[in-house]
Amino acid sequence: MRAELFRAARRRRFPFRKTLWKVGGWWALKALWALLTLFVVACATSPSEQLNQAESLLSKLESSGADAYLTYELANARRQLEEARKFIRKNRFEMASQYLNSISQTLDSCSVAFLQKRQAAQQECQHQVATLLTDINNLGGMMAGLPRQSYIDQNRYDIYTHRVRRYREELDILHKLMAQQDFPTALQRSARLQFQVKQSLASLTGSASIPDKVASSKATTETPAPVAAYTSRSGSR
């Protein structure tokens, strides 16, 4: 009986004891959770983890073909990764962390620059392929009007037919390279093909049929009959 009275008296003196304990326990749990979070973050951002993340991002960029657009930047990042690895082996984690932070910023900027340059190269490829298609079609239309009466004319027609066929095959290769997103190689091949097509167009537009050329050259070299007679009479005098 006395014990019950004593407990009742304590409850009357400290009515908020359980509430205070609950609040204190809640804040203790929050503090423990914050410590655990800091521990996980610290472990995730350790130099070894930073090194693995940087190597993974660099490998993804290289496998995506970014080295064709950012050759110097990615090679420099690879060298810095090797330096950071050396510092980690020597337990110089502060220096390794500085290198890795710089590498992370470099790779982030390289990712953005790679997407921009690849998009610009894609647009340039599309423009060049469209121009090549127009020029090749024009070359095929001009070739259809070539004379084929003589052996020389037929031989020239066969040469241009072979060229147009080869140009169209090269155009198909350019489409495949663009589908594979190998835009640097496509740009190189399209520039070479464009030069060849322009040469064929220039030679075709600047040339006439061989009999016409021969006839025009004979007409310019032969002397008209009245002039020849006049010169002969003046010479006899």
Residue pairs with C-beta under 8 A, 6 or more apart in sequence:
11 17
43 49
46 93
47 84
47 87
47 88
47 93
47 96
47 97
47 100
48 88
50 97
50 100
50 101
50 104
51 81
51 84
51 85
51 88
51 96
51 100
53 104
54 77
54 81
54 84
54 100
54 103
54 104
54 107
55 81
57 104
57 107
57 111
58 74
58 77
58 78
58 81
58 107
61 67
61 70
61 74
61 107
61 110
61 111
61 114
62 74
64 114
65 118
65 181
65 182
65 184
66 74
66 110
66 111
66 114
67 74
67 75
68 184
69 113
69 114
69 117
69 118
69 121
69 184
70 110
70 113
70 114
70 117
73 106
73 110
73 113
74 110
76 106
77 103
77 106
77 107
77 110
80 99
80 102
80 103
80 106
81 99
81 103
83 99
84 96
84 99
84 100
84 103
85 96
87 93
87 95
87 96
87 99
88 96
118 181
118 183
121 183
121 184
121 187
122 178
122 181
122 183
124 183
124 187
125 174
125 178
125 183
125 186
125 187
125 190
126 178
128 187
128 190
128 191
128 194
129 171
129 174
129 175
129 178
129 190
131 194
132 167
132 171
132 174
132 190
132 193
132 194
132 197
133 171
135 194
135 197
135 198
135 201
136 164
136 167
136 168
136 171
136 197
138 201
139 160
139 163
139 164
139 167
139 197
139 200
139 201
139 204
140 164
142 201
142 204
142 205
143 157
143 160
143 161
143 164
143 204
146 153
146 156
146 157
146 160
146 204
146 209
147 153
147 209
148 154
148 157
149 211
150 209
150 210
150 211
152 210
153 209
153 210
153 211
156 207
156 210
160 200
160 204
163 196
163 200
167 193
167 196
167 197
167 200
170 189
170 193
171 193
173 189
174 186
174 189
174 190
174 193
177 183
177 185
177 186
177 189
178 186
